[in-house]
Amino acid sequence: MAKGDIVVGLDIGTTKVCALVAEVTSETGRVDILGVGVAASTGIRRGVVVDIEQTVRAIEDAIGKAQRMAGVEIHAVIVGVTGEHIASLNSRGVIAITHTDREVTPDDVTRVVESSKVIVLPPDREIVHAIPRGYAIDGQNGIRSPVGMSGTRLEVETHIVTGATSFLRNVVTCVERAHLHVEDLVLEPLATADAVLADAEKEMGVVLVDIGGGTADVAVFRNGDICYSVVVPVGGHYVTRDIAAGLRMSPEEAERVKLAHGTTRAKSVSPDATFRYTLLGTGEEVTETVLTLASIIEPRATETFQLVRRELARSEFASVLPAGMVLSGGGAMLGGMRELGRDITGMPVRVGYPGGVGGLSEAVNSPTFATSVGLVLWGGRLQTGIVRRETESGLLGALLGWLRRIRLSVGRK
């Protein structure tokens, strides 16, 4: 990788599309932010494309802003994926080591991971990631890197993430229609974890809850690796919608009020605190108490953490997460979220801010940009070979190749 390679992360969310341009220095692995582009998103609901044209325009807008700030042309992007259609499971693969010297080679590691991906899937689903959690040689577990070791039987446990092929295809189509090449598709909580979680937290046991506009991504890490992931159908957009309906204001006004005065802790609000807003359809300014606003927000936020608690119980890892919970995403910035999460789950909770990047890092120093920062960090690791591109084979790889050929064919006409 030449010094100064450009990596672009594209986070296509329910409320916004964010494009982040970064420069990766090969000698040091340093990732410097060069440009940021944000555009309003109206074509995505719960991680699923509902309006291709609107989504394409939002992508073009965000990419255009990022290009102008960074002073570079963008041709390829690493795209985050999420949504209720995302599912995961843990699988196991086994192969025999047949070399004369019985030494495990990189090809053997590739073979055993591929064997773990031989699972029964419906024809409308596709593997997005197969992430090795640990290896075993001749029954000896807990091996992180088996290459060079000797044995006759190699096993691997992998965390497999799948998605609905049609939904993934629609995301790729939107990006391709914006004249961009999809370098890789990455599960958003995996990217977010790179930006906000410490290695020690992943080792001890931690749950990441990334609260976006339409969904909340939940990912459990233990012994350094992801072991459970799920997407729950709640997000900040629903809080905004509840405020708009409850107080009769436009969604734009509801978002402004939420950010300026919103809190999830009604009991901590002074009964005398008030705010003003514009009544829907009249242009009239009215006054309301912050306590009333909090009473609208708190039930939805409570529902979010109750769903997270339910998923943790289902994962069977709830009792082995001493590092607690890390909140990220735009929803984490709502007042009182940390305290509410602690009360409902009984876990220590902190808000995760993205790190690990230089350059214009101050411009992305917010939980809102955690996924975007994680995507460029993932891109830097992808370039150096630390992570493997999961979309090089299979139906998803064929899909990306087909779309690229269509784009090139159209470009020649």
DAJOGI-V569599 format. One record per run of one state. SS is the DSSP state (A for helix, B for strand, O for the rest). FROM is the first residue (numbers start at 1). TO is the last residue. If there is no record, write none. Layout:
{{SS/FROM/TO} {SS/FROM/TO}}
//
This chain:
{{O/1/4} {B/5/12} {O/13/15} {B/16/24} {O/25/30} {B/31/40} {O/41/43} {B/44/45} {O/46/47} {B/48/49} {O/50/51} {A/52/70} {O/71/75} {B/76/81} {O/82/86} {B/87/96} {O/97/102} {B/103/103} {O/104/105} {A/106/116} {O/117/124} {B/125/137} {O/138/139} {B/140/143} {O/144/149} {B/150/150} {O/151/152} {B/153/164} {A/165/177} {O/178/180} {B/181/187} {A/188/196} {O/197/198} {A/199/204} {O/205/205} {B/206/211} {O/212/215} {B/216/222} {O/223/224} {B/225/232} {O/233/235} {A/236/247} {O/248/250} {A/251/261} {O/262/262} {B/263/263} {O/264/265} {A/266/268} {O/269/273} {B/274/278} {O/279/284} {B/285/289} {A/290/315} {O/316/317} {A/318/320} {O/321/324} {B/325/328} {O/329/329} {A/330/333} {O/334/334} {B/335/335} {O/336/336} {A/337/345} {O/346/348} {B/349/351} {O/352/357} {B/358/359} {O/360/360} {A/361/364} {O/365/366} {A/367/383} {O/384/389} {A/390/392} {O/393/393} {A/394/412} {O/413/413}}
//
